[in-house]
Amino acid sequence: MIEADLTAALSGLRRDLGDVRLPLPVAQVDTASADVVAVVNQLDDYVLPRLRDLDAPLVAVVGGSTGSGKSTLVNALVGQSITTAGVLRPTTRYPVLVHHGADGRWFDDDRILPRLPRITGEVIEPVGADERYGVRLVASDRIPRGFGILDAPDLDSVSAANRDLAQLLLAAADLWLFVTTAGRYADAVPWQALRAAQQRDAAVVIVVNRVPPEAVAPITAHVQALLDAEGLADAPLFVVPEVPLTDGMLVAPEVDALADWLFALVDDAATRAAIARRTVAGAVAHLLTLMPSIISAGQAQLETRDRLAEAARAPYSRAVERISEAATDGSLMRGEVLARWQEFVGTGEMLKRLETGVGRLRDRVKAAFTGESDAPEQVTEAIESRLASLIINSAQDAARGADGAWRSDPAGYALLGGDDLGRASVEISDRAATAVRGWQDDLIELIRTEGADKRQTARIMAFGVNGTAAALMVAVFSMTGGLTGAEIGIAGGSAVVAQKVLEAVFGEDAVRRMAVRAAASLTERVESLMAAECDRFLIRLAALELDDALPKRLTIDAEAVAAAYRAEWESSPDGFRWTQPVGGEPEGVGGDEAGGGSVSERRRWRRRIRQWWEGQ
């Protein structure tokens, strides 16, 4: 069933709209956020309830500017005083929905406006309060069955809550009854609402109230001209002259004519169904036009999140690269590390003896390793201190870079929220020390793994595990070379000594393999540390809970709604045909005005209602 397909498609769209998050201040985000709220409200308050119960009573919402006499007009239509009318503003704090007593079941539950609780009986307001608490239901036998009149707050109310409520109610209407006055019919607010009605192709009735009798003709002509200019020439127009109230009630033939027109309109089942279908069709068409901007906004959120993530990761990735380079180009063999290594192996003397053979070198190194028990530890401590300092300084530089990148981006600046992340975490010293010690443990484990056979184990024991590990670190630090001048002769010679010691224990191929694995182990440790530091930024992005697949799902949802919509309304019994590609302009199908089929169809529909009323 086509109707069921459209309801299912819209329900799927509503479900995914509930997952939309637009927290980052990107371009047009405020507009998109308002569009999300508007579409969700329209679906919850009107479209889905109406599609599920097309036979439910029509709801006419009476809206307009402050002081336009909406409440007085509603009282006159109903024939009794049921709404508050007065000089204090705002007067309509609790919207009143008047319906026939037999239709109570349609309005008692949350079929429409589910977020507004129902109130019956009189409402006693706290002094000075202007909060809204729900919809006040009033039964009246003057209202025909199948119809409800809802008196909305002022569109330009001094209360923001009332303004929002007025818009909410208008979006939930099958029929919009706009009330203005002779002095305010050209104001911006009512015309903004009328343009919104035209965008949704809603059924609209215009009432110009409180018109001086002598001005009825010119004002009627002027209002009609304005309506024609706005594409609303066929909207029914009623002009009510200003007359004294009778016992507080507005009594005028024009009001009776309006009541007769409204009640006769809804008394005809076919016309009532046409109005309901036509208004819900316009609402669906309008929400489809909002979907491209919502989808684009969701995609912009993901792109902004990814850009900020990359801006945070990049400085830390560069820090890892710098540490890896410094750990293999000989830079770490300067200063204290080089001095301790020289003390440990006596580099200068060793170089002189290299030509006498590896065996004598091994004997010399063995004596050096075993002569002083704390010599290898001094080398290790010097390396640990130098490497930890390099890691800490690199983390500080990365923090400044990431913080600066975020501060230059409005979205990143908002996420920082006044926090200063331009310095490394307070745990950086402990993290650096842990990373270095962990790496040293990795080297010892590597040495034990490579020296598994008895001969290599004996050699390691002869040189000492710590001494062998120190030699391996020195070999790693000089893998690519990078020292210049006198350092080549000193540190470079130290690397040769370390290389020869390791080769004497493990063999040449094993030493190269061990050096590569040791360097990779250090890089992994540093990467893990920098990732933990970078998480101070990334955790703020994760907290946004953005769904990467949501824009695609919304696109599929919108396409499904558009397809079901076309199938539904192109087959409608009143002959209305309309196509709306997602993100495109409406295209008329079968219209009798070139290039403007949809406008033509709207006008023809309104003209049919007027002709029906005039008995043609």
WOTA-V741519 format. One record per pair of residues at least 24 apart in sequence whose C-alpha atoms are under 7 Angstrom apart, sorted by the first residue. I is the first residue (numbers start at 1). J is the second residue. If there is no record, write none. Layout:
i=I j=J
i=I j=J
This chain:
i=2 j=564
i=2 j=567
i=2 j=568
i=3 j=568
i=5 j=564
i=6 j=561
i=6 j=564
i=6 j=565
i=7 j=48
i=7 j=51
i=9 j=557
i=9 j=560
i=9 j=561
i=10 j=561
i=12 j=557
i=13 j=554
i=13 j=557
i=13 j=558
i=14 j=40
i=16 j=554
i=21 j=546
i=22 j=298
i=22 j=301
i=24 j=301
i=24 j=411
i=25 j=410
i=25 j=411
i=26 j=411
i=29 j=297
i=32 j=293
i=32 j=294
i=32 j=297
i=35 j=290
i=35 j=294
i=36 j=294
i=39 j=287
i=42 j=171
i=42 j=172
i=45 j=112
i=45 j=113
i=45 j=114
i=45 j=172
i=46 j=112
i=46 j=172
i=47 j=280
i=49 j=111
i=49 j=112
i=54 j=276
i=56 j=106
i=56 j=146
i=57 j=146
i=57 j=147
i=57 j=148
i=58 j=146
i=58 j=147
i=58 j=148
i=58 j=174
i=58 j=276
i=59 j=147
i=59 j=148
i=59 j=149
i=59 j=173
i=59 j=174
i=59 j=175
i=60 j=148
i=60 j=149
i=60 j=150
i=60 j=173
i=60 j=174
i=60 j=175
i=60 j=176
i=60 j=177
i=61 j=149
i=61 j=150
i=61 j=151
i=61 j=152
i=61 j=169
i=61 j=170
i=61 j=173
i=61 j=175
i=61 j=176
i=61 j=177
i=62 j=150
i=62 j=151
i=62 j=152
i=62 j=176
i=62 j=177
i=62 j=178
i=63 j=151
i=63 j=152
i=63 j=153
i=63 j=154
i=63 j=155
i=63 j=177
i=63 j=178
i=63 j=179
i=64 j=154
i=64 j=155
i=64 j=178
i=64 j=179
i=64 j=180
i=64 j=190
i=65 j=154
i=65 j=155
i=65 j=156
i=65 j=180
i=65 j=190
i=66 j=154
i=66 j=156
i=66 j=157
i=68 j=179
i=68 j=180
i=68 j=181
i=68 j=209
i=70 j=179
i=71 j=151
i=72 j=250
i=73 j=250
i=74 j=151
i=76 j=249
i=76 j=250
i=76 j=251
i=77 j=255
i=77 j=259
i=78 j=142
i=78 j=143
i=90 j=157
i=90 j=158
i=92 j=152
i=92 j=153
i=93 j=130
i=93 j=131
i=93 j=132
i=93 j=153
i=93 j=162
i=94 j=132
i=94 j=133
i=94 j=134
i=94 j=135
i=94 j=136
i=95 j=135
i=95 j=136
i=95 j=150
i=95 j=151
i=95 j=152
i=95 j=153
i=96 j=135
i=96 j=136
i=96 j=137
i=96 j=150
i=96 j=151
i=97 j=135
i=97 j=136
i=97 j=137
i=97 j=138
i=97 j=148
i=97 j=149
i=97 j=150
i=97 j=151
i=98 j=137
i=98 j=138
i=98 j=139
i=98 j=140
i=98 j=148
i=98 j=149
i=98 j=150
i=99 j=138
i=99 j=139
i=99 j=140
i=99 j=143
i=99 j=147
i=99 j=148
i=99 j=149
i=100 j=139
i=100 j=140
i=100 j=141
i=100 j=143
i=100 j=144
i=100 j=145
i=101 j=139
i=101 j=140
i=101 j=141
i=103 j=145
i=103 j=146
i=144 j=263
i=146 j=266
i=147 j=266
i=156 j=189
i=174 j=203
i=174 j=275
i=174 j=276
i=174 j=279
i=175 j=202
i=175 j=203
i=175 j=204
i=176 j=203
i=176 j=204
i=176 j=205
i=177 j=204
i=177 j=205
i=177 j=206
i=178 j=205
i=178 j=206
i=178 j=207
i=179 j=206
i=179 j=207
i=179 j=208
i=179 j=209
i=180 j=207
i=180 j=208
i=180 j=209
i=181 j=208
i=181 j=209
i=181 j=210
i=181 j=211
i=182 j=208
i=182 j=209
i=182 j=210
i=182 j=211
i=199 j=286
i=200 j=282
i=200 j=283
i=200 j=286
i=201 j=279
i=201 j=282
i=202 j=279
i=202 j=282
i=203 j=275
i=203 j=279
i=204 j=235
i=205 j=235
i=205 j=236
i=205 j=237
i=206 j=236
i=206 j=237
i=206 j=238
i=207 j=237
i=207 j=238
i=207 j=239
i=208 j=238
i=208 j=239
i=208 j=240
i=209 j=239
i=209 j=240
i=209 j=241
i=210 j=240
i=210 j=241
i=210 j=242
i=211 j=240
i=211 j=241
i=211 j=242
i=212 j=241
i=212 j=242
i=213 j=241
i=213 j=242
i=216 j=241
i=234 j=603
i=234 j=606
i=234 j=607
i=235 j=606
i=285 j=580
i=288 j=558
i=288 j=582
i=289 j=582
i=289 j=583
i=291 j=558
i=292 j=582
i=292 j=583
i=295 j=551
i=295 j=554
i=298 j=551
i=299 j=551
i=302 j=546
i=302 j=548
i=305 j=541
i=308 j=406
i=308 j=412
i=309 j=538
i=311 j=402
i=311 j=405
i=312 j=402
i=312 j=534
i=312 j=537
i=313 j=534
i=315 j=398
i=315 j=401
i=315 j=402
i=316 j=398
i=316 j=530
i=316 j=534
i=319 j=394
i=319 j=395
i=319 j=398
i=320 j=523
i=320 j=526
i=320 j=527
i=323 j=390
i=323 j=391
i=324 j=523
i=327 j=477
i=328 j=476
i=328 j=477
i=328 j=478
i=328 j=479
i=328 j=480
i=329 j=477
i=329 j=478
i=329 j=479
i=329 j=480
i=329 j=481
i=329 j=482
i=330 j=477
i=330 j=478
i=330 j=481
i=330 j=482
i=330 j=483
i=331 j=482
i=331 j=483
i=332 j=386
i=332 j=477
i=333 j=477
i=333 j=491
i=336 j=382
i=337 j=379
i=337 j=382
i=337 j=383
i=338 j=491
i=340 j=378
i=340 j=379
i=341 j=379
i=344 j=368
i=344 j=375
i=344 j=376
i=347 j=493
i=347 j=494
i=351 j=493
i=362 j=501
i=366 j=462
i=366 j=463
i=369 j=463
i=369 j=464
i=369 j=467
i=370 j=463
i=376 j=466
i=376 j=467
i=376 j=470
i=379 j=470
i=380 j=470
i=384 j=436
i=388 j=432
i=388 j=433
i=388 j=436
i=391 j=432
i=392 j=428
i=392 j=429
i=392 j=432
i=395 j=424
i=395 j=530
i=396 j=423
i=396 j=424
i=399 j=423
i=399 j=424
i=415 j=540
i=425 j=533
i=431 j=529
i=435 j=525
i=435 j=526
i=439 j=521
i=439 j=522
i=439 j=525
i=443 j=469
i=443 j=518
i=444 j=469
i=451 j=506
i=456 j=505
i=456 j=506
i=459 j=505
i=460 j=505
i=471 j=498
i=472 j=498
i=472 j=515
i=474 j=498
i=475 j=499
i=475 j=515
i=476 j=515
i=476 j=519
i=558 j=582
i=576 j=601
